[in-house]
């Protein structure tokens, strides 16, 4: 793998395989209660410009389980919040830490940090991409159906960072992906144009969610109102009202379709209780797999990329 994990498009198929292989092994060790400390003496700095539940807890717990230490750095509690440059911050943190995870708004912030840092940088989420989440989702699919290759995945809802990361995963792992998004809420044009240029026959965007889920192996959704969009709440609820993942939509797909949501969920909006808590749901399995996938990423980047 490269020094950093910024976007799934940067990974090769063998990188994906390595992450899934290590994640499965680390999960098995954890289930057995086996102590495994390859990161003893190492420290991860975690920069948060956006608040979090799963990202913070899974990275912090993961570092502890691997024998290392995670340090929480809230953006406004650092000199970044007072205007210090990314360059200066990156150079200083590289002298103190063995890796950096950042959860922020702009993808350019992550890319600048990775360019200037001398240690690995992991994208914990930006408005453009959420690579760790989709890696956890794909591991969950592998656990349930053996492989992601050859499957039909469907994403329902806003063309956001989750949608973009599903697109990049489909490009690299050669599965079919259909995205059902309302007009005006399609994925980023640049991400889509690249996908259509490389795999037009496998990646499509349509408006009808019922057509999208026909013969789907996986259905994924996300909140209709992401952080920073709260003022658009009423408008978005109206635009997305026919894109709810409910029992009627699930009935239009395969009986064993896997239903996913990256969380946090707004129950009764983008997904119903009956589906989220139903027999097709893998929501809490994929949430758990954030821990194991991120442990794999940490182990790979912090032991293979030595200064």
N, C-alpha and C positions, 0 to 999 in steps of 0.2 A: 504493500500500500504506500501511497504518498505520505508525506509528513503530516498532513492535516486531513480532517473530514469536514468538508464545507458543503458538499452537494453530492447527491447520489450519481449525478452524471459523470463525476470525476472517477468513479469506481469502475473497475473491470469486473467481468463475471467471476474471475478467480478471487477478487477481493471480496465479493459478496459471499462466495463459498467459504472463504476463510473465516469471515465474521460469523456465519451461521454455524460452522463447525465448532469454533471456539465457544460460541454462546451456548450451544447444546452441551458441550463438555462442562462448562462452568455451571450451567443449570443443574446438571446431574450431580456434580460435586456438592452444590449447595443443598440439594434435596437429601443427599446422604449425610449431610452435616460435616463434610470433610473440610478441614482447614486448608486453605491454599493461598499463599501470600507472596505472589510474584512481584508485587509493588511495595514491599516493605521498604520504608524509608523514603518513599516518593510522595509528593504533594501535588494535588490538583487545585488550581484556582478556579472558582466558579463565579463568573461575572453575570449579574442579573440586572438588565435594564427593564425587563418585563417580569412580573411576578409569576410564581410557579408552584405547583404541588408536586406533580410526578417527576418533572425534570430535576428539581432540587433533591427530592428524597431519593430517587433512584441513583443519581450520580454520587450522592454523599454516602448512601448505604453501600453502593458498589465499591467505592474506594476503600471503605472500612473493611469490607469482606475480602478484598484483595490485599489487605495488609497496609494500605497507604492511608493518607489523610486528605480530606477535602476541606477547602477554605471558602466560605461564603463571602462574596464581595458584592454588596449592593451598589449599583452604579452611582447613586447619589451619596453614598458614604465614602467614595473614593475621589481622587482628584479628577477623574473623568467627568464627574458631575460639576466640577468647577472650571472645566475647559482645558485640562491637560490633553495633549495630543495623543492619538492612538499610538503613534510611533514611540513616544517617550514611555508611555505605559507599557507597551509591548517589550521594549528593551529592558526596563526595570524588572517586570514580572518574570522575564526569561532568566534573570539572575537568581530569582528566589524559588521558582516553581519548576516542576517537571512537565506540566501540561496545563492548558487553559481550556475551559469550556465557557462559552458565552451564549446567553439568551438575550436577544436584542431585536430591534425593529428592522434596521436596514441591512441587507445582505452585504453591502459595501463595507459596513463596519467590521463584519466577520472577516471579509477578504483582506481588508487593510491590516487587521490584527494579525492574521496568519502570515501575511507578507513580511511584516516587521518583527514578528516573534521568532526566537531561535528554538522554541519548543513547540510540540504539536498543539494545534488549535482545533477544537471540536465545536461544530455548530449545534447548539442546543435548541435553537429555533430562531428563525427570522420571519419577517412578513413574506419572504419569497420561498423559503424551503424549511422542511422539518425532517431531515434525513434519519435521525435516530428513531423517530416514531414509525416511519415506514419500514425500516429494518426490523423493528419489533413486530410489526404487522405481518411481514413476510415470514419471519420465523414462526409465527403462530399458524400461518397457512401451511408451512412445511410440516409442522407437528400434526396437523389435522389431515392433510391429503398427500403428504410425502414429498411434494415438489411444487414449485410455483410455475415451472415451465409447462407451457401448453394450456394454462388455465385462462378463463375469461374473468377479469376483474372489472367491477363497475364502481364508479364513484358518483355519488348523488349529492348535489348541493353547490356550494360556493366554489368558484375556481380559484382557490387560495393556495397557501403553502403546502397543504396536504395534497391537493390535486396536482400541484407541480411536482412534488416528490414521487407520487404514484406514476406520473408520466415518465420521469427519469428512470425509475425502476423498471418500467415496462420496456423502455428502450434498451436497457442493459441486459435484462433477463429474458427478453423475447416472449412475453406473454401478451395476450390481447387485453386492451383496456378501453372501456367506453365511459365517457364522462357525461352525465346529464346535468346541465346547468341552465338556469333561466337566462333569457336574453339580457345582456349587459353585465352578466356575472360569470362570463367564461374565463378560463385560465389566461394567464399572461400571453400576449401575442407572440413574443419572442420564444417562449418555452414551447408554444404550440407549433410555430413555424419550424423550429428545429426538429420536433417530433415528426411532423408531417414530411419533412425532407428526408428523414432517416427511416421512418417506419409508417408510412401513410396507411398501409393496409391493416395495421394492427392497433392504431390509436385513433379514436374518433370522439367528437363532441356532438351531442344531439340535445334536443330540448325535451323529449318525452321520456320520463323516468321508467314508465312501464315497458316501453320498447327496449330501453337500455338493459333492464334486469333479466330479459328473456335469456335463459340458458346460462345465467351467471353462476360462477363458482364462489365468488366473493362479492359482497356489497359493502361498501365503506361510505361513511358520511362524517360530517363535522358540523360544528355550530354554525348557524347562519349569521351570527353577529360576533366577530372576532374582537380581540382587544384593540381599542382605538376606534371602533366603529359604533360605539354605544349611541351616538347621536342619530344614527341611521336606523335605529331599532325598528320603528313602526314601518318604515319603507321596506326594510329587508324582510320582515315577517310577512308582509303582503306579497312581495315578489316571490318568496320561496314556499308559500303555503301549499302548493301542489307537489312539493318535493320532499314531503315527509316520508321517512322510512317507517312504514306501518305494516300491519298484518296483511292488508290487501296488496301492498306492493310485494311483500315477501312471497305471497301466494302465487304471484306471477312469475316467479323464478323457480329454480330447482328446489326440490324438497330438502336437500341437505346443504343449501347455500349457507356460507359462513357470513355472518353479519358483524361488522366492525364499526367502532366509533373511537376516535383518538382521545376523547374526554378533554375538558369537562363537557358533559352533556346537559342540554336544556331539555329535560324530559317533557314530552308533550308538544315540543316544537319540531326539531329536526328528526326526532326518533320517539317512538311511544314506549311506555313501560312494558307493554306486552312483548315487544320485539327485543328491547334491550335486556330484559330478564328472561327471554324465551329460550327454547331449545337450540335455536340457530346462532345465538349470540356468542361471540368470542371476546366481548368487550373487556372483561377483567383478565382474561388470559393474555391479551395483547398488552394491557397495562402492566402486568407482571413481567412480561418479556422485555419491557424497556430496561429493567434492571439487568437482565442477563445479556442482552445485546450490547448495552453500554459498557458492561464489564469486559466484554470481548474487545470492544473498540479501545478501551483504556489499556488493556493488557497488550494488544497489538502495537498501538502507537507509542506506549511508554516503555516498552521493552525492545522493540525493533528499531525505533528511531532514537538512537543514543546521541547525545551531544559530544 
